[in-house]
Amino acid sequence: MTETDFILKDFSIENINNGSFTWKTPSNIALVKYWGKQEPQIPENASISFTLDACFTLTTLEYKLKKERQPELVSGSVVEMLKQVPLDTSFEIYFEGEKKKDFKPKIATFFKRIEQYVPFLKDFEFVIKSQNSFPHSSGIASSASGMGALALCVMSLEKELNPAMSNEYFNKKASFLARLGSGSACRSIEGPLIVWGNHQEIEGSSDLFGVKFPYKIHDNFKNYQDAILLVDEGEKQVSSTVGHQLMYNHPFAKKRFQQANENISKISKVLQSGDLSAFIAIVESEALSLHAMMMTSNPYFILMKPNTLKIINEIWDFRAHTNSDICFTLDAGANVHVLFPEMEKKTVNNFIKSNLMQYCQENHYICDIIGEGATSIFN
């Protein structure tokens, strides 16, 4: 599919006035990372992620037809009204119950990017109400779940205008739109494993949207566990947006993109064969490569904290002494995702409580599991 396949050409707002949609959309954790992109939100390399479950954003989009667009107030057809009154998308945003003016520029940019694909947006006034089940901007991909949820709400409104839309098209376009808000958001629509970025060995893969991993996943990776250790619940010093921009002139960028695409090939085989040792080697290397790019950019920066490194060393020591298949990965932040098979749940949870919890801010951590994607909440 190309960008033009997602442009809504024929629609009528004649029977739509007001209402709301709510979506519960999970975050995700990349196993092979993407770090570096081209405009408009095109990844420099393919990535693959586990969709999470307990870490999610709950977003409600309330919509109301603008007075200028209401048929009884303007003579002529709805089509003529659309031509006569050019309008911009208007909205308010509330997060955790508070109006958030500082969130508006990013949402406004998102709406501007997607308006050619969903031209009906300018005909409505919106109120966006959102909340997270985890700390915002702490490196648990809050923009992924947040933009994913908003894109799904927009698509629910489009489906009101086009009820014949298939579920497959709905999900692909939701992922396509979400990508234009936050790259990793395109991996939060479905689950449990999502690939984003064109890769010759992943059937159906695309730079424009995320796709479900198309091959049979080994039972070793079913119900995989993710304990997220909240080392630092504060906002990151350097945003992911800035971090991606610093890859433009990065001395190691080309080699990094090559490494990531090679790791997609490797992990694809591993996910099918069930080789946990190979999985650990790829996932941990990817996490450290991501942060190595941050530490060698210009200007350089470090998002890991001392306790991040302490947790990593504890995990390595535990694995060496117990032959556990526990491993770690990191997103663009200080927090540590501890990944392990379901069969080790009791053992690893005890290890977290006895050895790792002390390194978390106020002993906070989240027990999560690999999920199946976003769900619609009927109002």
TORKOL-4160 file (C-alpha; in steps of 0.2 Angstrom, whole numbers, padded with zeros to 4 digits, m for minus):
379
<pt num="1" X="0000" Y="0000" Z="0000"/>
<pt num="2" X="0005" Y="0018" Z="m0003"/>
<pt num="3" X="0001" Y="0034" Z="0005"/>
<pt num="4" X="m0013" Y="0038" Z="m0007"/>
<pt num="5" X="m0022" Y="0022" Z="m0002"/>
<pt num="6" X="m0025" Y="0030" Z="0015"/>
<pt num="7" X="m0033" Y="0046" Z="0008"/>
<pt num="8" X="m0052" Y="0047" Z="0012"/>
<pt num="9" X="m0060" Y="0055" Z="m0004"/>
<pt num="10" X="m0079" Y="0053" Z="m0003"/>
<pt num="11" X="m0088" Y="0055" Z="0014"/>
<pt num="12" X="m0103" Y="0064" Z="0021"/>
<pt num="13" X="m0105" Y="0072" Z="0038"/>
<pt num="14" X="m0123" Y="0075" Z="0036"/>
<pt num="15" X="m0129" Y="0062" Z="0049"/>
<pt num="16" X="m0114" Y="0065" Z="0061"/>
<pt num="17" X="m0116" Y="0078" Z="0075"/>
<pt num="18" X="m0108" Y="0073" Z="0091"/>
<pt num="19" X="m0102" Y="0059" Z="0101"/>
<pt num="20" X="m0086" Y="0051" Z="0108"/>
<pt num="21" X="m0074" Y="0036" Z="0106"/>
<pt num="22" X="m0063" Y="0028" Z="0119"/>
<pt num="23" X="m0048" Y="0017" Z="0116"/>
<pt num="24" X="m0036" Y="0008" Z="0128"/>
<pt num="25" X="m0020" Y="0007" Z="0119"/>
<pt num="26" X="m0004" Y="m0002" Z="0126"/>
<pt num="27" X="0014" Y="0004" Z="0125"/>
<pt num="28" X="0027" Y="m0007" Z="0117"/>
<pt num="29" X="0045" Y="m0012" Z="0120"/>
<pt num="30" X="0056" Y="m0014" Z="0105"/>
<pt num="31" X="0068" Y="m0029" Z="0104"/>
<pt num="32" X="0077" Y="m0022" Z="0089"/>
<pt num="33" X="0077" Y="m0003" Z="0091"/>
<pt num="34" X="0074" Y="0011" Z="0078"/>
<pt num="35" X="0084" Y="0026" Z="0082"/>
<pt num="36" X="0085" Y="0038" Z="0067"/>
<pt num="37" X="0072" Y="0043" Z="0054"/>
<pt num="38" X="0068" Y="0053" Z="0039"/>
<pt num="39" X="0053" Y="0064" Z="0035"/>
<pt num="40" X="0039" Y="0061" Z="0036"/>
<pt num="41" X="0042" Y="0049" Z="0051"/>
<pt num="42" X="0051" Y="0035" Z="0040"/>
<pt num="43" X="0063" Y="0024" Z="0050"/>
<pt num="44" X="0081" Y="0022" Z="0045"/>
<pt num="45" X="0080" Y="0004" Z="0049"/>
<pt num="46" X="0067" Y="m0009" Z="0053"/>
<pt num="47" X="0062" Y="m0013" Z="0071"/>
<pt num="48" X="0052" Y="m0026" Z="0080"/>
<pt num="49" X="0043" Y="m0025" Z="0097"/>
<pt num="50" X="0033" Y="m0034" Z="0110"/>
<pt num="51" X="0016" Y="m0026" Z="0113"/>
<pt num="52" X="0013" Y="m0024" Z="0132"/>
<pt num="53" X="m0003" Y="m0026" Z="0142"/>
<pt num="54" X="m0003" Y="m0017" Z="0159"/>
<pt num="55" X="0006" Y="m0002" Z="0152"/>
<pt num="56" X="m0007" Y="0008" Z="0142"/>
<pt num="57" X="m0015" Y="0024" Z="0138"/>
<pt num="58" X="m0034" Y="0027" Z="0140"/>
<pt num="59" X="m0040" Y="0040" Z="0128"/>
<pt num="60" X="m0057" Y="0047" Z="0125"/>
<pt num="61" X="m0060" Y="0058" Z="0109"/>
<pt num="62" X="m0076" Y="0069" Z="0111"/>
<pt num="63" X="m0082" Y="0077" Z="0095"/>
<pt num="64" X="m0095" Y="0090" Z="0090"/>
<pt num="65" X="m0099" Y="0096" Z="0073"/>
<pt num="66" X="m0094" Y="0114" Z="0072"/>
<pt num="67" X="m0108" Y="0127" Z="0070"/>
<pt num="68" X="m0102" Y="0133" Z="0054"/>
<pt num="69" X="m0104" Y="0115" Z="0047"/>
<pt num="70" X="m0121" Y="0111" Z="0054"/>
<pt num="71" X="m0133" Y="0109" Z="0039"/>
<pt num="72" X="m0147" Y="0119" Z="0046"/>
<pt num="73" X="m0136" Y="0135" Z="0048"/>
<pt num="74" X="m0129" Y="0135" Z="0030"/>
<pt num="75" X="m0139" Y="0134" Z="0014"/>
<pt num="76" X="m0133" Y="0122" Z="0000"/>
<pt num="77" X="m0126" Y="0105" Z="0001"/>
<pt num="78" X="m0114" Y="0098" Z="0014"/>
<pt num="79" X="m0101" Y="0097" Z="0000"/>
<pt num="80" X="m0103" Y="0116" Z="m0004"/>
<pt num="81" X="m0102" Y="0120" Z="0014"/>
<pt num="82" X="m0085" Y="0111" Z="0015"/>
<pt num="83" X="m0079" Y="0122" Z="0000"/>
<pt num="84" X="m0086" Y="0138" Z="0007"/>
<pt num="85" X="m0079" Y="0137" Z="0025"/>
<pt num="86" X="m0060" Y="0132" Z="0026"/>
<pt num="87" X="m0057" Y="0129" Z="0045"/>
<pt num="88" X="m0043" Y="0122" Z="0055"/>
<pt num="89" X="m0044" Y="0108" Z="0068"/>
<pt num="90" X="m0049" Y="0114" Z="0085"/>
<pt num="91" X="m0046" Y="0104" Z="0101"/>
<pt num="92" X="m0043" Y="0105" Z="0119"/>
<pt num="93" X="m0032" Y="0092" Z="0128"/>
<pt num="94" X="m0034" Y="0085" Z="0146"/>
<pt num="95" X="m0021" Y="0073" Z="0153"/>
<pt num="96" X="m0024" Y="0065" Z="0170"/>
<pt num="97" X="m0039" Y="0077" Z="0172"/>
<pt num="98" X="m0029" Y="0093" Z="0170"/>
<pt num="99" X="m0029" Y="0104" Z="0154"/>
<pt num="100" X="m0012" Y="0103" Z="0146"/>
<pt num="101" X="m0007" Y="0118" Z="0135"/>
<pt num="102" X="0010" Y="0111" Z="0133"/>
<pt num="103" X="0004" Y="0095" Z="0125"/>
<pt num="104" X="m0006" Y="0105" Z="0111"/>
<pt num="105" X="0009" Y="0109" Z="0099"/>
<pt num="106" X="0013" Y="0090" Z="0097"/>
<pt num="107" X="m0006" Y="0086" Z="0094"/>
<pt num="108" X="m0008" Y="0101" Z="0083"/>
<pt num="109" X="0007" Y="0095" Z="0072"/>
<pt num="110" X="0000" Y="0077" Z="0072"/>
<pt num="111" X="m0017" Y="0084" Z="0066"/>
<pt num="112" X="m0008" Y="0094" Z="0053"/>
<pt num="113" X="0001" Y="0079" Z="0046"/>
<pt num="114" X="m0014" Y="0068" Z="0045"/>
<pt num="115" X="m0027" Y="0081" Z="0038"/>
<pt num="116" X="m0025" Y="0076" Z="0020"/>
<pt num="117" X="m0029" Y="0058" Z="0025"/>
<pt num="118" X="m0044" Y="0062" Z="0036"/>
<pt num="119" X="m0050" Y="0078" Z="0029"/>
<pt num="120" X="m0066" Y="0078" Z="0040"/>
<pt num="121" X="m0056" Y="0083" Z="0056"/>
<pt num="122" X="m0058" Y="0102" Z="0052"/>
<pt num="123" X="m0077" Y="0100" Z="0053"/>
<pt num="124" X="m0077" Y="0095" Z="0071"/>
<pt num="125" X="m0072" Y="0102" Z="0088"/>
<pt num="126" X="m0063" Y="0090" Z="0099"/>
<pt num="127" X="m0059" Y="0087" Z="0117"/>
<pt num="128" X="m0046" Y="0074" Z="0121"/>
<pt num="129" X="m0045" Y="0066" Z="0138"/>
<pt num="130" X="m0031" Y="0055" Z="0141"/>
<pt num="131" X="m0023" Y="0045" Z="0156"/>
<pt num="132" X="m0008" Y="0033" Z="0158"/>
<pt num="133" X="m0007" Y="0018" Z="0169"/>
<pt num="134" X="0012" Y="0022" Z="0170"/>
<pt num="135" X="0023" Y="0038" Z="0173"/>
<pt num="136" X="0023" Y="0049" Z="0158"/>
<pt num="137" X="0039" Y="0053" Z="0148"/>
<pt num="138" X="0049" Y="0041" Z="0159"/>
<pt num="139" X="0055" Y="0030" Z="0145"/>
<pt num="140" X="0040" Y="0018" Z="0144"/>
<pt num="141" X="0035" Y="0024" Z="0126"/>
<pt num="142" X="0020" Y="0035" Z="0132"/>
<pt num="143" X="0020" Y="0044" Z="0115"/>
<pt num="144" X="0018" Y="0027" Z="0107"/>
<pt num="145" X="0002" Y="0022" Z="0117"/>
<pt num="146" X="m0004" Y="0040" Z="0117"/>
<pt num="147" X="m0003" Y="0043" Z="0099"/>
<pt num="148" X="m0009" Y="0026" Z="0095"/>
<pt num="149" X="m0025" Y="0028" Z="0106"/>
<pt num="150" X="m0028" Y="0045" Z="0097"/>
<pt num="151" X="m0026" Y="0038" Z="0080"/>
<pt num="152" X="m0038" Y="0024" Z="0084"/>
<pt num="153" X="m0051" Y="0037" Z="0090"/>
<pt num="154" X="m0049" Y="0046" Z="0074"/>
<pt num="155" X="m0051" Y="0030" Z="0064"/>
<pt num="156" X="m0067" Y="0026" Z="0074"/>
<pt num="157" X="m0074" Y="0043" Z="0068"/>
<pt num="158" X="m0069" Y="0039" Z="0050"/>
<pt num="159" X="m0078" Y="0022" Z="0052"/>
<pt num="160" X="m0094" Y="0032" Z="0057"/>
<pt num="161" X="m0092" Y="0040" Z="0040"/>
<pt num="162" X="m0088" Y="0024" Z="0031"/>
<pt num="163" X="m0096" Y="0009" Z="0040"/>
<pt num="164" X="m0091" Y="m0003" Z="0026"/>
<pt num="165" X="m0072" Y="m0001" Z="0031"/>
<pt num="166" X="m0064" Y="m0018" Z="0034"/>
<pt num="167" X="m0055" Y="m0021" Z="0051"/>
<pt num="168" X="m0039" Y="m0025" Z="0041"/>
<pt num="169" X="m0039" Y="m0007" Z="0033"/>
<pt num="170" X="m0045" Y="0001" Z="0049"/>
<pt num="171" X="m0029" Y="m0006" Z="0058"/>
<pt num="172" X="m0017" Y="m0002" Z="0044"/>
<pt num="173" X="m0023" Y="0016" Z="0043"/>
<pt num="174" X="m0023" Y="0018" Z="0062"/>
<pt num="175" X="m0005" Y="0012" Z="0062"/>
<pt num="176" X="m0001" Y="0023" Z="0047"/>
<pt num="177" X="m0009" Y="0039" Z="0056"/>
<pt num="178" X="m0001" Y="0034" Z="0073"/>
<pt num="179" X="0016" Y="0034" Z="0065"/>
<pt num="180" X="0014" Y="0052" Z="0059"/>
<pt num="181" X="0012" Y="0057" Z="0078"/>
<pt num="182" X="0026" Y="0046" Z="0085"/>
<pt num="183" X="0035" Y="0033" Z="0075"/>
<pt num="184" X="0034" Y="0019" Z="0088"/>
<pt num="185" X="0015" Y="0022" Z="0090"/>
<pt num="186" X="0012" Y="0012" Z="0074"/>
<pt num="187" X="0018" Y="m0003" Z="0084"/>
<pt num="188" X="0005" Y="m0001" Z="0097"/>
<pt num="189" X="m0011" Y="m0005" Z="0087"/>
<pt num="190" X="m0009" Y="m0024" Z="0087"/>
<pt num="191" X="0001" Y="m0038" Z="0095"/>
<pt num="192" X="0010" Y="m0048" Z="0101"/>
<pt num="193" X="0024" Y="m0045" Z="0090"/>
<pt num="194" X="0025" Y="m0030" Z="0078"/>
<pt num="195" X="0037" Y="m0026" Z="0064"/>
<pt num="196" X="0039" Y="m0008" Z="0057"/>
<pt num="197" X="0050" Y="m0004" Z="0043"/>
<pt num="198" X="0053" Y="m0012" Z="0026"/>
<pt num="199" X="0063" Y="m0028" Z="0027"/>
<pt num="200" X="0066" Y="m0040" Z="0013"/>
<pt num="201" X="0064" Y="m0055" Z="0025"/>
<pt num="202" X="0048" Y="m0050" Z="0033"/>
<pt num="203" X="0033" Y="m0053" Z="0022"/>
<pt num="204" X="0022" Y="m0038" Z="0021"/>
<pt num="205" X="0033" Y="m0026" Z="0031"/>
<pt num="206" X="0032" Y="m0007" Z="0027"/>
<pt num="207" X="0040" Y="0009" Z="0032"/>
<pt num="208" X="0022" Y="0016" Z="0032"/>
<pt num="209" X="0014" Y="0006" Z="0046"/>
<pt num="210" X="0017" Y="m0009" Z="0058"/>
<pt num="211" X="0013" Y="m0027" Z="0053"/>
<pt num="212" X="0010" Y="m0042" Z="0064"/>
<pt num="213" X="0025" Y="m0054" Z="0064"/>
<pt num="214" X="0020" Y="m0065" Z="0050"/>
<pt num="215" X="0028" Y="m0081" Z="0055"/>
<pt num="216" X="0023" Y="m0094" Z="0069"/>
<pt num="217" X="0030" Y="m0089" Z="0085"/>
<pt num="218" X="0038" Y="m0103" Z="0096"/>
<pt num="219" X="0030" Y="m0108" Z="0112"/>
<pt num="220" X="0045" Y="m0101" Z="0122"/>
<pt num="221" X="0039" Y="m0084" Z="0118"/>
<pt num="222" X="0021" Y="m0086" Z="0122"/>
<pt num="223" X="0015" Y="m0076" Z="0137"/>
<pt num="224" X="0032" Y="m0068" Z="0139"/>
<pt num="225" X="0034" Y="m0058" Z="0154"/>
<pt num="226" X="0041" Y="m0040" Z="0156"/>
<pt num="227" X="0044" Y="m0032" Z="0173"/>
<pt num="228" X="0048" Y="m0014" Z="0171"/>
<pt num="229" X="0059" Y="m0007" Z="0185"/>
<pt num="230" X="0056" Y="0012" Z="0187"/>
<pt num="231" X="0073" Y="0018" Z="0191"/>
<pt num="232" X="0068" Y="0036" Z="0187"/>
<pt num="233" X="0050" Y="0041" Z="0186"/>
<pt num="234" X="0054" Y="0059" Z="0181"/>
<pt num="235" X="0054" Y="0066" Z="0163"/>
<pt num="236" X="0069" Y="0062" Z="0152"/>
<pt num="237" X="0082" Y="0076" Z="0150"/>
<pt num="238" X="0083" Y="0073" Z="0132"/>
<pt num="239" X="0067" Y="0069" Z="0122"/>
<pt num="240" X="0067" Y="0055" Z="0109"/>
<pt num="241" X="0063" Y="0067" Z="0096"/>
<pt num="242" X="0079" Y="0076" Z="0099"/>
<pt num="243" X="0088" Y="0060" Z="0100"/>
<pt num="244" X="0082" Y="0054" Z="0083"/>
<pt num="245" X="0088" Y="0071" Z="0076"/>
<pt num="246" X="0105" Y="0069" Z="0082"/>
<pt num="247" X="0107" Y="0053" Z="0071"/>
<pt num="248" X="0108" Y="0064" Z="0055"/>
<pt num="249" X="0126" Y="0068" Z="0057"/>
<pt num="250" X="0131" Y="0054" Z="0069"/>
<pt num="251" X="0148" Y="0046" Z="0064"/>
<pt num="252" X="0141" Y="0028" Z="0067"/>
<pt num="253" X="0124" Y="0030" Z="0060"/>
<pt num="254" X="0126" Y="0020" Z="0044"/>
<pt num="255" X="0134" Y="0005" Z="0053"/>
<pt num="256" X="0120" Y="0006" Z="0066"/>
<pt num="257" X="0106" Y="0005" Z="0054"/>
<pt num="258" X="0115" Y="m0010" Z="0045"/>
<pt num="259" X="0117" Y="m0019" Z="0062"/>
<pt num="260" X="0098" Y="m0016" Z="0066"/>
<pt num="261" X="0093" Y="m0024" Z="0050"/>
<pt num="262" X="0104" Y="m0038" Z="0052"/>
<pt num="263" X="0097" Y="m0041" Z="0069"/>
<pt num="264" X="0080" Y="m0041" Z="0062"/>
<pt num="265" X="0085" Y="m0056" Z="0051"/>
<pt num="266" X="0093" Y="m0065" Z="0066"/>
<pt num="267" X="0078" Y="m0062" Z="0078"/>
<pt num="268" X="0066" Y="m0068" Z="0066"/>
<pt num="269" X="0074" Y="m0085" Z="0065"/>
<pt num="270" X="0075" Y="m0085" Z="0084"/>
<pt num="271" X="0057" Y="m0081" Z="0087"/>
<pt num="272" X="0052" Y="m0096" Z="0076"/>
<pt num="273" X="0065" Y="m0108" Z="0083"/>
<pt num="274" X="0064" Y="m0103" Z="0102"/>
<pt num="275" X="0082" Y="m0101" Z="0105"/>
<pt num="276" X="0082" Y="m0091" Z="0121"/>
<pt num="277" X="0101" Y="m0089" Z="0122"/>
<pt num="278" X="0101" Y="m0081" Z="0105"/>
<pt num="279" X="0086" Y="m0070" Z="0110"/>
<pt num="280" X="0095" Y="m0064" Z="0125"/>
<pt num="281" X="0111" Y="m0060" Z="0115"/>
<pt num="282" X="0102" Y="m0050" Z="0102"/>
<pt num="283" X="0090" Y="m0040" Z="0114"/>
<pt num="284" X="0104" Y="m0035" Z="0126"/>
<pt num="285" X="0116" Y="m0030" Z="0112"/>
<pt num="286" X="0102" Y="m0019" Z="0104"/>
<pt num="287" X="0098" Y="m0011" Z="0121"/>
<pt num="288" X="0116" Y="m0006" Z="0124"/>
<pt num="289" X="0119" Y="m0001" Z="0105"/>
<pt num="290" X="0104" Y="0011" Z="0107"/>
<pt num="291" X="0112" Y="0020" Z="0122"/>
<pt num="292" X="0129" Y="0019" Z="0114"/>
<pt num="293" X="0122" Y="0030" Z="0100"/>
<pt num="294" X="0116" Y="0043" Z="0113"/>
<pt num="295" X="0133" Y="0043" Z="0121"/>
<pt num="296" X="0142" Y="0046" Z="0105"/>
<pt num="297" X="0131" Y="0059" Z="0097"/>
<pt num="298" X="0135" Y="0077" Z="0096"/>
<pt num="299" X="0130" Y="0084" Z="0108"/>
<pt num="300" X="0131" Y="0067" Z="0118"/>
<pt num="301" X="0120" Y="0063" Z="0132"/>
<pt num="302" X="0117" Y="0049" Z="0145"/>
<pt num="303" X="0099" Y="0043" Z="0149"/>
<pt num="304" X="0105" Y="0028" Z="0160"/>
<pt num="305" X="0107" Y="0031" Z="0179"/>
<pt num="306" X="0119" Y="0023" Z="0191"/>
<pt num="307" X="0105" Y="0011" Z="0197"/>
<pt num="308" X="0102" Y="0006" Z="0179"/>
<pt num="309" X="0119" Y="m0001" Z="0178"/>
<pt num="310" X="0117" Y="m0009" Z="0195"/>
<pt num="311" X="0102" Y="m0018" Z="0189"/>
<pt num="312" X="0110" Y="m0024" Z="0173"/>
<pt num="313" X="0125" Y="m0031" Z="0183"/>
<pt num="314" X="0113" Y="m0040" Z="0195"/>
<pt num="315" X="0104" Y="m0048" Z="0180"/>
<pt num="316" X="0120" Y="m0054" Z="0173"/>
<pt num="317" X="0126" Y="m0061" Z="0189"/>
<pt num="318" X="0109" Y="m0070" Z="0193"/>
<pt num="319" X="0109" Y="m0077" Z="0175"/>
<pt num="320" X="0127" Y="m0084" Z="0177"/>
<pt num="321" X="0123" Y="m0092" Z="0194"/>
<pt num="322" X="0106" Y="m0099" Z="0190"/>
<pt num="323" X="0106" Y="m0103" Z="0171"/>
<pt num="324" X="0090" Y="m0092" Z="0170"/>
<pt num="325" X="0084" Y="m0085" Z="0153"/>
<pt num="326" X="0081" Y="m0068" Z="0161"/>
<pt num="327" X="0087" Y="m0053" Z="0151"/>
<pt num="328" X="0085" Y="m0035" Z="0150"/>
<pt num="329" X="0082" Y="m0021" Z="0137"/>
<pt num="330" X="0081" Y="m0003" Z="0138"/>
<pt num="331" X="0070" Y="0010" Z="0130"/>
<pt num="332" X="0076" Y="0028" Z="0128"/>
<pt num="333" X="0077" Y="0031" Z="0147"/>
<pt num="334" X="0084" Y="0025" Z="0163"/>
<pt num="335" X="0071" Y="0012" Z="0167"/>
<pt num="336" X="0075" Y="m0007" Z="0164"/>
<pt num="337" X="0063" Y="m0019" Z="0156"/>
<pt num="338" X="0066" Y="m0037" Z="0163"/>
<pt num="339" X="0061" Y="m0050" Z="0151"/>
<pt num="340" X="0059" Y="m0068" Z="0155"/>
<pt num="341" X="0049" Y="m0084" Z="0150"/>
<pt num="342" X="0032" Y="m0087" Z="0159"/>
<pt num="343" X="0039" Y="m0103" Z="0167"/>
<pt num="344" X="0052" Y="m0092" Z="0177"/>
<pt num="345" X="0039" Y="m0080" Z="0183"/>
<pt num="346" X="0039" Y="m0085" Z="0202"/>
<pt num="347" X="0058" Y="m0087" Z="0202"/>
<pt num="348" X="0062" Y="m0070" Z="0193"/>
<pt num="349" X="0048" Y="m0061" Z="0203"/>
<pt num="350" X="0057" Y="m0067" Z="0219"/>
<pt num="351" X="0074" Y="m0061" Z="0212"/>
<pt num="352" X="0066" Y="m0044" Z="0208"/>
<pt num="353" X="0059" Y="m0042" Z="0226"/>
<pt num="354" X="0075" Y="m0047" Z="0234"/>
<pt num="355" X="0089" Y="m0040" Z="0223"/>
<pt num="356" X="0082" Y="m0027" Z="0211"/>
<pt num="357" X="0068" Y="m0018" Z="0219"/>
<pt num="358" X="0080" Y="m0008" Z="0230"/>
<pt num="359" X="0086" Y="0001" Z="0214"/>
<pt num="360" X="0069" Y="0007" Z="0209"/>
<pt num="361" X="0063" Y="0024" Z="0214"/>
<pt num="362" X="0052" Y="0022" Z="0229"/>
<pt num="363" X="0053" Y="0003" Z="0225"/>
<pt num="364" X="0041" Y="0005" Z="0211"/>
<pt num="365" X="0040" Y="m0008" Z="0197"/>
<pt num="366" X="0027" Y="m0014" Z="0185"/>
<pt num="367" X="0023" Y="m0032" Z="0182"/>
<pt num="368" X="0018" Y="m0033" Z="0164"/>
<pt num="369" X="0015" Y="m0047" Z="0150"/>
<pt num="370" X="0015" Y="m0047" Z="0132"/>
<pt num="371" X="m0002" Y="m0042" Z="0125"/>
<pt num="372" X="m0013" Y="m0043" Z="0110"/>
<pt num="373" X="m0015" Y="m0024" Z="0106"/>
<pt num="374" X="m0028" Y="m0010" Z="0108"/>
<pt num="375" X="m0046" Y="m0012" Z="0113"/>
<pt num="376" X="m0061" Y="m0001" Z="0110"/>
<pt num="377" X="m0070" Y="0004" Z="0126"/>
<pt num="378" X="m0088" Y="0007" Z="0122"/>
<pt num="379" X="m0095" Y="0023" Z="0131"/>
